[in-house]
Amino acid sequence: MERRTMLKHVTGWLAGLSLPASTLAAPPFPLTKTAAEWKALVSPAAYGVLFEHGTERAGSSPLNGEKRPGTFVCAACQLPLFDAAHKYESGTGWPSFWQPLAGALGTSTDYKAFYPRTEYHCSRCGGHQGHVFGDGPKPTGKRYCNNGVALAFVPKEQALPALRT
């Protein structure tokens, strides 16, 4: 291969690797809104995690210590994601669950930590929730490590909120 042709191909390949995630095609989700619409509905911290794939500081979420029966819902669209009965203390400083509700989450591979991790997001709005690891308790052996700011807690005695439209 001619040197100039090879350099052109390598440069194009490297440029493709450095594209920000926002320029890549995102999967379609049942609920889509503009950035301005989401920013009007959630806090700046929640927006940073949900739609910019940020991570909150470990130990910063009051939901980490939440132990009441109830349901954890997506802070953006209010889709129920986890039953509180599936939450456990992982010692990581983030709310952790061993099992999501059926159909609540989607996954993708994330390379931000220089090694592949499984990122999970709300299946309805695509809001980033956290990462799933294989070091959780039985019966699944999984640890869904969630950003608390991406969740809202609804106690069992309260009705679940209506899904956002």
GUNU-624630 format. One line per 5 residues: number of its first residue (from 1); their letters; for each residue x, y, z negated of N, C-alpha, C. Coordinates in nm, 3 decimals, padded with zeros to 5 digits, always signed. Each point is the difference from the previous one (the first is absolute). Layout:
N
NUM) a) X Y Z X Y Z X Y Z | ...
//
This chain:
165
1) merrt) +00.085 -00.117 +00.000 -00.085 +00.117 +00.000 +00.089 +00.124 +00.000 | -00.037 +00.097 +00.077 +00.076 +00.124 +00.007 -00.007 +00.074 -00.134 | +00.109 +00.062 -00.039 +00.009 +00.064 -00.132 -00.108 +00.106 -00.019 | -00.023 +00.081 +00.102 -00.100 +00.107 -00.010 -00.140 -00.058 -00.019 | -00.032 -00.107 +00.071 -00.130 -00.065 -00.013 -00.016 -00.059 -00.140
6) mlkhv) +00.107 -00.064 -00.048 -00.005 -00.059 -00.133 -00.023 +00.108 -00.106 | +00.073 +00.111 +00.009 -00.016 +00.108 -00.098 -00.142 +00.057 +00.003 | -00.057 +00.011 +00.118 -00.136 +00.051 +00.013 -00.098 -00.093 -00.070 | +00.016 -00.131 +00.017 -00.090 -00.097 -00.063 +00.018 -00.003 -00.151 | +00.124 +00.003 -00.046 +00.027 -00.002 -00.144 -00.054 +00.127 -00.065
11) tgwla) +00.020 +00.115 +00.064 -00.050 +00.126 -00.055 -00.152 -00.003 -00.008 | -00.064 -00.049 +00.102 -00.147 -00.011 -00.002 -00.048 -00.093 -00.109 | +00.069 -00.110 -00.018 -00.036 -00.097 -00.104 +00.016 +00.063 -00.138 | +00.113 +00.068 -00.024 +00.023 +00.065 -00.130 -00.101 +00.111 -00.026 | -00.035 +00.075 +00.101 -00.101 +00.106 -00.017 -00.133 -00.061 -00.040
16) glslp) -00.034 -00.113 +00.057 -00.124 -00.068 -00.037 +00.000 -00.046 -00.144 | +00.117 -00.039 -00.051 +00.009 -00.043 -00.139 -00.020 +00.115 -00.097 | +00.035 +00.121 +00.041 -00.005 +00.112 -00.092 -00.130 +00.079 +00.008 | -00.097 -00.044 +00.078 -00.126 +00.071 +00.007 -00.071 -00.006 -00.134 | -00.058 +00.112 -00.045 -00.077 -00.005 -00.124 -00.124 -00.086 +00.018
21) astla) -00.044 -00.062 -00.108 -00.115 -00.091 +00.006 -00.123 +00.069 +00.056 | -00.015 +00.131 -00.024 -00.118 +00.071 +00.046 -00.009 +00.008 +00.152 | +00.111 -00.021 +00.072 -00.003 +00.005 +00.145 -00.031 -00.136 +00.062 | +00.006 -00.104 -00.079 -00.028 -00.133 +00.051 -00.151 -00.023 -00.003 | -00.048 -00.086 +00.086 -00.143 -00.027 +00.004 -00.046 -00.063 -00.131
26) appfp) -00.098 +00.061 -00.062 -00.055 -00.051 -00.125 -00.119 -00.090 +00.031 | -00.020 -00.102 -00.082 -00.115 -00.087 +00.025 -00.128 +00.077 -00.026 | -00.104 -00.029 +00.076 -00.127 +00.069 -00.023 -00.065 -00.052 -00.129 | -00.061 +00.090 -00.073 -00.070 -00.037 -00.122 -00.145 +00.045 +00.012 | -00.091 -00.069 -00.067 -00.142 +00.037 +00.010 -00.029 +00.146 -00.039
31) ltkta) +00.077 +00.055 -00.095 -00.020 +00.139 -00.041 +00.125 +00.080 +00.033 | -00.015 +00.098 +00.087 +00.113 +00.086 +00.034 -00.040 +00.145 -00.024 | +00.095 +00.077 -00.049 -00.019 +00.142 -00.024 +00.129 +00.071 +00.038 | -00.009 +00.129 +00.020 +00.120 +00.079 +00.026 +00.075 +00.019 -00.131 | +00.125 +00.041 +00.010 +00.079 +00.029 -00.120 -00.069 +00.106 -00.084
36) aewka) -00.054 +00.103 +00.063 -00.068 +00.107 -00.074 -00.121 -00.054 -00.075 | -00.075 -00.090 +00.062 -00.117 -00.057 -00.068 +00.041 -00.083 -00.121 | +00.106 -00.084 +00.015 +00.045 -00.080 -00.115 +00.054 +00.090 -00.110 | +00.074 +00.105 +00.037 +00.057 +00.091 -00.100 -00.108 +00.071 -00.080 | -00.117 +00.020 +00.060 -00.111 +00.063 -00.071 -00.068 -00.097 -00.098
41) lvspa) +00.022 -00.130 +00.018 -00.067 -00.101 -00.082 +00.086 -00.057 -00.113 | +00.132 +00.000 +00.017 +00.088 -00.062 -00.100 +00.105 +00.101 -00.047 | +00.060 -00.029 -00.113 +00.104 +00.087 -00.054 +00.123 -00.001 +00.091 | +00.086 +00.102 -00.011 +00.123 -00.001 +00.079 +00.086 -00.124 -00.027 | +00.007 -00.042 -00.127 +00.079 -00.120 -00.033 -00.060 -00.124 +00.066
46) aygvl) -00.133 -00.012 -00.005 -00.066 -00.115 +00.063 +00.020 +00.003 +00.151 | -00.010 +00.117 +00.061 +00.021 +00.009 +00.145 +00.141 -00.045 +00.037 | +00.098 +00.042 -00.079 +00.139 -00.037 +00.027 +00.023 -00.150 -00.002 | -00.068 -00.069 -00.089 +00.013 -00.146 -00.007 -00.085 -00.066 +00.107 | -00.127 +00.037 +00.007 -00.094 -00.067 +00.089 +00.032 +00.018 +00.149
51) fehgt) +00.037 +00.122 +00.039 +00.012 +00.027 +00.144 +00.140 +00.041 +00.045 | +00.092 +00.012 -00.094 +00.140 +00.024 +00.035 +00.090 -00.110 -00.055 | -00.060 -00.106 -00.051 +00.069 -00.119 -00.050 +00.101 +00.030 -00.109 | -00.034 +00.095 -00.086 +00.086 +00.032 -00.113 -00.013 -00.104 -00.110 | +00.077 +00.019 -00.106 -00.005 -00.087 -00.118 +00.000 +00.089 -00.123
56) erags) -00.096 -00.023 -00.089 -00.001 +00.079 -00.124 +00.108 -00.052 -00.094 | +00.040 +00.084 -00.093 +00.102 -00.037 -00.099 -00.054 -00.112 -00.089 | +00.081 -00.101 -00.026 -00.039 -00.111 -00.087 -00.040 +00.054 -00.137 | -00.107 -00.055 -00.056 -00.047 +00.038 -00.133 -00.079 +00.128 -00.004 | -00.026 +00.062 +00.115 -00.069 +00.129 +00.002 -00.152 -00.010 +00.007
61) splng) -00.053 -00.115 +00.033 -00.145 -00.013 +00.018 -00.071 -00.047 -00.127 | -00.104 +00.071 -00.041 -00.080 -00.048 -00.113 -00.068 -00.134 +00.030 | -00.017 -00.033 +00.127 -00.064 -00.128 +00.036 +00.089 -00.119 -00.033 | +00.128 +00.024 -00.021 +00.089 -00.110 -00.036 -00.045 -00.066 -00.130 | -00.053 +00.079 -00.093 -00.045 -00.053 -00.128 -00.149 -00.031 -00.007
66) ekrpg) -00.071 +00.014 +00.112 -00.145 -00.025 +00.001 -00.028 -00.148 -00.019 | -00.079 -00.033 -00.103 -00.026 -00.141 -00.031 -00.149 -00.034 -00.005 | -00.088 +00.096 +00.025 -00.144 -00.027 -00.006 -00.046 -00.081 +00.121 | -00.110 -00.074 -00.016 -00.060 -00.068 +00.115 -00.050 +00.105 +00.100 | +00.014 -00.029 +00.127 -00.047 +00.092 +00.102 +00.062 -00.029 +00.134
71) tfvca) +00.001 +00.101 +00.085 +00.047 -00.014 +00.137 +00.092 +00.117 +00.034 | +00.109 -00.030 +00.068 +00.090 +00.102 +00.051 -00.035 +00.023 +00.146 | -00.026 +00.126 +00.036 -00.040 +00.035 +00.136 +00.106 +00.088 +00.064 | +00.000 +00.005 +00.132 +00.090 +00.087 +00.075 -00.033 +00.145 -00.034 | +00.100 +00.078 -00.036 -00.021 +00.140 -00.035 -00.046 +00.083 +00.120
76) acqlp) +00.027 -00.046 +00.120 -00.039 +00.076 +00.119 -00.144 -00.030 +00.042 | -00.030 -00.126 +00.028 -00.132 -00.033 +00.056 -00.093 -00.070 -00.098 | +00.050 -00.036 -00.116 -00.076 -00.062 -00.108 -00.040 -00.146 +00.026 | +00.070 -00.066 +00.092 -00.023 -00.142 +00.022 +00.051 -00.077 -00.121 | -00.079 -00.091 -00.057 +00.051 -00.084 -00.110 +00.116 -00.087 +00.049
81) lfdaa) +00.113 +00.005 -00.075 +00.120 -00.073 +00.039 +00.036 -00.113 -00.096 | -00.013 +00.024 -00.131 +00.041 -00.098 -00.100 -00.101 -00.008 -00.114 | -00.023 -00.121 -00.048 -00.076 -00.022 -00.123 +00.098 +00.017 -00.115 | -00.040 +00.071 -00.104 +00.089 +00.022 -00.115 +00.043 -00.131 -00.065 | -00.077 -00.106 +00.016 +00.036 -00.130 -00.056 +00.126 -00.056 +00.066
86) hkyes) +00.038 +00.054 +00.115 +00.119 -00.048 +00.072 +00.122 +00.089 -00.023 | -00.012 +00.095 -00.092 +00.111 +00.089 -00.033 +00.083 -00.065 -00.111 | +00.129 +00.023 +00.002 +00.086 -00.052 -00.105 +00.117 +00.095 -00.023 | +00.067 -00.015 -00.112 +00.115 +00.084 -00.033 +00.124 -00.063 +00.061 | +00.054 +00.065 +00.103 +00.116 -00.054 +00.071 +00.132 +00.053 -00.057
91) gtgwp) -00.007 +00.104 -00.081 +00.121 +00.060 -00.054 +00.071 +00.092 +00.098 | -00.064 +00.031 +00.113 +00.063 +00.084 +00.102 -00.030 +00.149 -00.017 | -00.106 +00.032 -00.073 -00.041 +00.139 -00.013 -00.106 +00.041 +00.100 | -00.047 -00.093 +00.082 -00.109 +00.025 +00.094 -00.112 -00.099 -00.027 | -00.126 +00.041 +00.023 -00.110 -00.096 -00.013 +00.025 -00.118 +00.094
96) sfwqp) -00.012 -00.120 -00.053 +00.028 -00.121 +00.079 -00.115 -00.097 -00.010 | -00.025 -00.068 +00.110 -00.112 -00.094 +00.011 +00.052 -00.128 +00.064 | -00.063 -00.112 -00.033 +00.042 -00.126 +00.062 -00.090 -00.041 +00.115 | -00.111 +00.074 +00.020 -00.090 -00.034 +00.111 -00.088 +00.119 +00.034 | -00.013 +00.035 +00.128 -00.094 +00.105 +00.041 -00.139 -00.058 +00.023
101) lagal) -00.097 +00.087 +00.018 -00.133 -00.044 +00.041 +00.007 -00.043 +00.147 | -00.082 -00.097 +00.037 +00.002 -00.055 +00.136 -00.023 +00.110 +00.104 | +00.087 +00.005 +00.099 -00.014 +00.093 +00.112 +00.034 +00.145 -00.031 | +00.045 +00.029 -00.121 +00.023 +00.139 -00.041 +00.130 +00.059 +00.053 | +00.099 -00.084 +00.025 +00.133 +00.049 +00.036 +00.047 -00.051 +00.135
106) gtstd) +00.082 +00.080 +00.064 +00.074 -00.040 +00.118 +00.147 +00.012 -00.034 | +00.086 -00.062 +00.080 +00.144 +00.005 -00.028 +00.079 +00.037 +00.125 | +00.122 +00.047 -00.024 +00.095 +00.025 +00.107 +00.140 -00.016 -00.059 | +00.100 -00.009 +00.086 +00.138 -00.014 -00.047 +00.063 +00.138 -00.007 | +00.064 +00.027 -00.112 +00.063 +00.128 -00.029 +00.150 -00.022 -00.014
111) ykafy) +00.080 +00.079 +00.072 +00.146 -00.013 -00.005 +00.067 +00.119 -00.069 | -00.076 +00.082 -00.072 +00.055 +00.122 -00.062 +00.108 -00.030 -00.102 | -00.002 -00.115 -00.063 +00.100 -00.035 -00.101 +00.116 -00.077 +00.063 | +00.013 +00.005 +00.133 +00.107 -00.066 +00.076 -00.012 -00.152 +00.002 | -00.108 -00.052 -00.051 -00.031 -00.143 +00.012 -00.151 -00.008 +00.014
116) prtey) -00.051 -00.103 +00.063 -00.144 -00.006 +00.022 -00.079 -00.024 -00.129 | -00.103 +00.082 -00.017 -00.095 -00.017 -00.110 -00.140 -00.002 +00.059 | -00.092 -00.063 -00.070 -00.138 +00.000 +00.046 -00.074 +00.115 -00.067 | -00.037 +00.098 +00.081 -00.078 +00.115 -00.046 -00.146 -00.038 +00.013 | -00.084 +00.045 -00.092 -00.143 -00.022 +00.017 -00.076 +00.131 -00.010
121) hcsrc) -00.112 +00.002 +00.070 -00.080 +00.122 +00.011 -00.148 -00.035 -00.005 | -00.081 +00.100 -00.026 -00.146 -00.017 +00.000 -00.043 -00.039 +00.141 | -00.082 -00.104 +00.009 -00.042 -00.047 +00.132 -00.102 +00.093 +00.064 | -00.056 +00.092 -00.075 -00.102 +00.089 +00.054 +00.057 +00.131 +00.052 | +00.088 +00.065 -00.078 +00.053 +00.131 +00.041 +00.149 -00.004 +00.034
126) gghqg) +00.067 -00.110 -00.030 +00.143 -00.012 +00.029 +00.089 +00.064 -00.103 | -00.057 +00.050 -00.110 +00.080 +00.064 -00.104 +00.100 -00.096 -00.062 | +00.127 +00.041 -00.005 +00.107 -00.081 -00.059 -00.028 -00.018 -00.149 | +00.009 -00.124 -00.047 -00.021 -00.031 -00.141 +00.130 -00.039 -00.069 | +00.078 -00.087 +00.062 +00.124 -00.046 -00.063 +00.063 -00.112 +00.079
131) hvfgd) +00.069 -00.089 -00.072 +00.070 -00.113 +00.061 -00.035 -00.128 -00.074 | +00.002 -00.111 +00.072 -00.029 -00.130 -00.062 +00.130 -00.081 -00.004 | +00.022 -00.062 -00.115 +00.121 -00.079 -00.024 -00.038 -00.141 -00.044 | +00.091 -00.092 +00.012 -00.026 -00.140 -00.034 +00.041 -00.039 -00.140 | -00.001 +00.095 -00.094 +00.043 -00.030 -00.137 -00.112 +00.017 -00.102
136) gpkpt) -00.124 -00.017 +00.044 -00.114 +00.018 -00.090 -00.039 -00.127 -00.073 | -00.103 +00.011 -00.083 -00.043 -00.114 -00.080 -00.086 -00.099 +00.080 | -00.023 -00.115 -00.060 -00.092 -00.098 +00.059 -00.140 +00.060 -00.007 | -00.091 -00.035 +00.087 +00.008 -00.109 +00.096 +00.058 +00.039 +00.136 | +00.019 +00.131 +00.028 +00.045 +00.039 +00.134 +00.151 +00.015 +00.012
141) gkryc) +00.067 +00.031 -00.110 +00.143 +00.027 +00.006 +00.033 +00.134 +00.064 | -00.102 +00.084 +00.022 +00.022 +00.129 +00.067 -00.013 +00.114 -00.100 | +00.075 +00.106 +00.029 -00.010 +00.124 -00.078 -00.030 +00.113 +00.096 | -00.124 +00.048 -00.005 -00.040 +00.116 +00.076 +00.035 +00.121 -00.086 | +00.109 +00.065 +00.033 +00.054 +00.112 -00.077 -00.058 +00.128 +00.058
146) nngva) -00.093 +00.062 -00.071 -00.080 +00.110 +00.054 +00.041 +00.135 -00.057 | -00.006 +00.101 +00.081 +00.014 +00.137 -00.047 -00.132 +00.038 -00.067 | +00.006 +00.039 -00.127 -00.123 +00.034 -00.072 -00.075 +00.116 +00.061 | +00.073 +00.097 +00.055 -00.063 +00.117 +00.059 -00.081 -00.035 +00.125 | +00.022 -00.117 +00.057 -00.075 -00.045 +00.117 -00.128 -00.073 -00.038
151) lafvp) -00.024 -00.013 -00.131 -00.116 -00.072 -00.051 -00.087 +00.091 -00.086 | -00.124 -00.041 -00.017 -00.089 +00.056 -00.102 -00.060 -00.120 -00.073 | -00.024 +00.015 -00.130 -00.056 -00.110 -00.079 -00.147 +00.029 -00.028 | -00.084 -00.103 +00.019 -00.142 +00.010 -00.030 -00.031 -00.105 -00.106 | -00.035 +00.044 -00.124 -00.033 -00.097 -00.105 -00.120 -00.085 +00.040
156) keqal) -00.004 -00.121 -00.053 -00.104 -00.098 +00.036 -00.141 +00.054 -00.020 | -00.020 +00.082 -00.105 -00.134 +00.050 -00.030 -00.045 +00.112 +00.094 | +00.088 +00.049 +00.085 -00.037 +00.104 +00.096 -00.019 -00.059 +00.139 | -00.089 +00.063 +00.076 -00.020 -00.043 +00.139 +00.122 +00.039 +00.083 | +00.032 -00.082 +00.097 +00.110 +00.034 +00.092 -00.040 +00.123 +00.081
161) palrt) +00.095 +00.087 +00.031 -00.034 +00.118 +00.081 -00.034 -00.042 +00.143 | -00.078 +00.085 +00.066 -00.031 -00.024 +00.141 +00.128 +00.012 +00.081 | +00.012 -00.080 +00.103 +00.115 +00.010 +00.089 -00.003 +00.135 +00.070 | +00.116 +00.061 +00.013 +00.007 +00.127 +00.072 -00.022 -00.024 +00.149 | -00.059 +00.099 +00.062 -00.025 -00.009 +00.145 +00.072 +00.112 +00.071
//
